[in-house]
Structure formats: C-alpha cells, structure tokens
Amino acid sequence: MKKLALHWQILIGMVVGVLFGLGMTQFEGGKEIVQDWVKPFGKIFINSLKLIAVPLILASLIKGVSDLKDISKLSRMGGRTIVTYILTTVIAVSIGLMLVNVIKPGNSISEKTRQELVENYSSNTAKYKAEAAKQQSSGPLQALVDIVPDNIFGAATNNKNMLQIIFFAIFFGIGLILIPQEKAKPVKQFFDGFNEVILKLIDLIMLAAPYGVFALLAALVVESPSTDLFKALVWYAFTVVLGLLLMIAFYSLLVWLFTKKNPSTFFKGISPAQLLAFSTSSSAATLPVTMERVTEHLGVDEEVTSFVLPIGATINMDGTSLYQAVAAVFIAQAFGMDLSFGVQLGIIATATLASIGSAAVPGAGMVMLVIVLAQAGIPEAGLALIFAIDRPLDMCRTTVNVTGDASVSMLVAKSIGKLGKPKVKDWDDNYPKS
C-alpha cells in the first residue's frame, strides 16, 4: 500500500491534534494532562528543527556562495534578492493598511472588552515594551553594528542572531572564492559533506512531523482564551487573514507571470513547508523543509536556495509586516484615534524596517510592533487588545512568510537561468527519500 505524502500526514496530525485538544477540554484536568504529557513532544519537535537551523545556514550559505566561483554572480544574485524582498514587504504593508481602513475592525471592540484585556495582559505588555525600549534606545546605525558579530561562536549559540550568522557565512564564502582553488578545495569539500549530513538529519526529523504538529495543536487548543474574546476580535482576525490570503494570491500571480509555472504546481511543491510553518509559527524552524521543497519539488537550483532562502527567513517577513500595519491601525481605531495619511506612510516605512529586524521565531513580531506603535503615537498598552488572538494569527502570517521566501527564490532563479524541472514529482512524494 502506498504511503501518504508528507503534507497529508501533517494535515491529518493537525486535525487530530485540534480534535484531541477540544475533547480534553471537556474533562476536568484535561488541560493539565495535555500540557504535561502531550505539549512536551511538540516542544521537542520544534527544538530538533531549531537545533539544525544554525548548522544548516552556515553549511548551505558557505556552500552556495563558494559555488558561485565569481564575485559578480554573488553581487547580481544578492542585489535582486534584497530588492525583491523589500518590494514585496512594502506591498504587504500597503495591503494591510488598505484593508484595515476599509473594514475598520477596531469599531467592533467594546469599552468593556478593552478594559478586561488591558487588565489581563498588562504584565505581557510591560515585558514587550521593555524589550522594545532597549532597541529604541540604541543609535540609528545600531542595526548595522548588530549584523557584524564580535564572536561567531557566541552568535551561533542563539537562533535570534541569524543575521550575524548569515554575515559570517557570506564573508567566509567570499574568502573561499578569492583564495586559490587548490587551497579552497578541501574546505569546500568539508562544507559540502557537512551540508549533506544536515539534509539527511532533516529527513530523519521530518519522520516525526505529523506527531509534532499533533502535540503543538492539541496544546494550543487547550490553552486558547475564551470564545467570547475571539468573537470580540473576529473582524480584526478577518482583516489580517484576508490580507494574508491576498498576499498568497499575489505570490502565485508573480510566480505565474515571471516563471510561467502553474500556481497549483507551486502550492503542491511548497505545501508541506506551509503546513509546518503554520504549526510551528517559526520561519527559522521551517527553513530546512522550505529549502528541501524548493530545491527538490520546485526546480530551483541549490546554488540559489542556499543563498536566497536563509536570507529570506531572516529579513523577508511579509506576513509579519502586514499584521503589524493592521494591528497598529486596529489599536488606534479601538482607542478612537484618527491616523493621518502621513502617519500611515510612516507605518509603512517602520513596519518594513521592523520586519527586516524581526527574528524568525514565534512572537518576535509582537516586540517589533511596539516600535511601530511608538512611531505612530499609538498607546503601547493597546497591545493587550490583540494578545488573545495573536497566536493563531502568528501561525497564519508565518505561513505567508515562508510562501514569500519560496516565491522570491523562484523569481531570482528564473532571472539568472537557474530554474529547472523538479527533481521529485509531488504525487510520488514520500519521506525520507530513498
């Protein structure tokens, strides 16, 4: 009997996890059982993916840059990658602002609900404000300073330092290009082999993906806030989700126009990564799967994926930037504030830069949102309005982030003649590869 494809296994795990979580909420002590005996397996799954994130980026980027063999190729690919990522982020923020001004979800938040939320989440608001204050107190060029690590081993100990790791990997790869080929060969062979080992570890970890997402979703269901709170925020959630769906439609249009690939082929190829992103809320944790799917199932050359995707997982947060724009205006509407056109243009710029600086881990967008709110003069205490529903929306926007990374990798590959036929047919897809 033929084994189910990976994305179907993950989808089944998600559905069963939700149903199991709902069932456990009907029993006294069911929540504690899920938290104590089920949730840890989801945490183990996420940790195993994060475990190989830094080695993967180091190995794949050093391999990808050194494979170019020419600095001009690196410059051409890097320029197109960064420009495309910034353009899609600006479009995402603009879509978010357009929708939130038309739908006006803040009008549905009652005074009573707002007061209850501020009271319940005031401690969380203070925590995020404190973290954001540290970033705001730094100088205007601190972001550039933070990119260059003073100790690569120290930077590699924390997944939040992805930009520093990427900088080192690109710098190291450039060094390999510039030294004589016979001296670079043994170092390059080491990283080629190291990269293959990491990819095989991904295959092994993905065997547990359906069980990991089952545990994650079951825990999320039992820990969710009351349904009354979700009803009060339904228009906000609708606005964010509608914007995210429009971004996915925009990606499929870009892929179709520039690569002539059928959108259905694109979504079949990337769907396991999308589902994993939805389950983990982490672009960094999903990166290994995204790289495998884009290379094997969408036909993007490994030279491109090993460069474009790790950078995208760090700076291309289209879903996060769209959410920040909607959330900022929604909070302003809830407080009865009328934002001018100039202020909203400022939100576009700030949300774009904030998304670039946002770590590819769950909840990082909330910290950067504080800076967006401060720039627009919106009370940061309004963050309490969206804490209750942030987790499921975080899952959705991470899915868009990963989809955007995959689509940009196809566009860049097409522009430099590195987009070919998929190595694996999706209807023959099984894990691990033989």
ABEGO torsion letter per residue (X at the ends): XBBBBAAAAAAAAAAAAAAAAAAAAABBGAAAAAAAAAAAAAAAAAAAAAAAAAAAAAAAAAAAAAAAGBAAAAAAAAAAAAAAAAAAAAAAAAAAAAAAAAAGAAAABBAAAAAAAAAAAAAAAAAAAAAAAAAAABBAAAAAAAABBABAAAAAABAAAAAAAAAAAAAAAAAAAABBAAAAAAAAAAAAAAAAAAAAAAAAAAAAAAAAAAAAAAAAAAABBBAAAAAAAAAAAAAAAAAAAAAAAAAAAAAAAAAGBBAAAAAAAAAAAAAAAAAAGBAAAAAAAAAAAAAAAAGBBAAAAAAAAAAAAAABBAAAAAAAAAAAAAAAAAAGBBBBAAAAAAAAAAAAAAAAABBBBBGAAAAAAAAAAAAAGBBAAAAAAAAAAAAAAAAAAAAAAAAAAAAAAAAAAAAAGABBBBABBAAABBOBBX
